C-alpha cells in the first residue's frame, strides 16, 4: 500500500496534516477502537514533519509482525 502524493509532507502544511490526523482518528473511532498511545506518537511525528505516512505504515506493519511472532512463540511454548 502506498500513500498518495497529496499527503506528502512537502505537499502539505502542518495545519493540514493535523486536520488529516484528526479526521482519520475520528473516522477510525466510529467503528473501531480509539487510537493507541503509539498511534498518537507516530502521527504526531507526521504532523511535525518528521515522518511520512508511508514510513509510519511501514513501522506499524513491522511492529505488528513482531508482536505476532512473540505471541506465536508463547503459544508454541504452551503447546509443548
Secondary structure, 3 states (H helix, E strand, C coil): CCCCHHHCHHHCCHHHHHHHHHHHHHHHHHHCCCCCHHHHHHHHHHHCCCCCHHHHHHHHHHHHHHHHHHHHHHHHHHHC
